[in-house]
């Protein structure tokens, strides 16, 4: 920073700028603290105690060594400052600050996403998994490489795709599946409550790339009249199908680039974000071949992000940009409406589509043949 610039801005502006840089370079500390809290079961411990717990309660439930309780307090302070937990000090605390037993920790709305029947607690361990995080260390090299030679960021770092790694490394595969299951179950529950009408009138549904069928099971349970099929590659369908097909749920091995079983509707949840424009077109062309005409109820249901739907909201905009950057790890991309529209058109669906926001940019899109 030049002396001239130092003289042009106020001390407050300098402080805020420095804080912004520090928040960027130390952002991983926040992520790792959240993972640690999940690993220790802290959100569940607070929830189990009625929504508030003292530091002593949390330390006991998490089996934290007595000598490390002050360090636990420091982690809790960070997660309170970053919006995961709340803190309340008992009335009458001394001027020198409350003792540990005088402070009660609670869950914010964000924190409550980490507890309960459907929760996202398996998600932080995936996003900060060493295999995922280390992929981004090669970002400068990847940006300077020819596309065909570089592959994806994950491939550059590890010599195989993320899905291939899940098949080779049982620990990573478990973390990935748990995260995808938690995300699918929670978001499908939200969609059924808010946009459940999208499944009405559908008698058969194929969940393409549905993996272990976590999201499909939510739909099958809520709509027992719909015959649901999960389509995925053999290595992902095999173990899931061992649980057995139910009356309205079955698993089929297949490649979405080759063919998709016929159905009234095809579901694509967080699938297209992992593929290029041309590959998305190919996938949707196979979807179009699998469904009947629109007047016979045919449609494709896409659950994905539509960027730019909440312009002006800085926090949401940052979340969209971070999700888009993370998608780069597998050569994926988060798209705005214009980009989605071009894909639909190139796949032969024209301009006949409907975007229904569920949670801001997280949307349900219906397209029709």
Secondary structure, DSSP 8 states (H G I E B T S, - for coil): --HHHHHHS-HHHHHHHHHHHHHHHTHHHHHHHHHHHHHHTHHHHHHHTTSEEEHHHHHHHHT--GGGHHHHHHHHHHHHHTTSEEEEE-TT--TT---GGGEEEEE-HHHHTTSSSS--HHHHHHHT-HHHHGGGGGHHHHHHS-HHHH--HHHHHHSS-HHHHHHH-HHHHHHHHHHHHHHHHHHHHHHHHHHGGGGTT--EEEEET-TT-HHHHHHHHH-TTSEEEEEE-HHHHHHHHTT--BTTEEEEE--TTT-----SEEEEES-GGGS-HHHHHHHHHHHHHHS--GGGT-EEEEEEEEETTTTT-HHHHHHHHHHHHHHGGGT---EEHHHHHHHHHHTT-TT-EEEEEEETTEEEEEE--
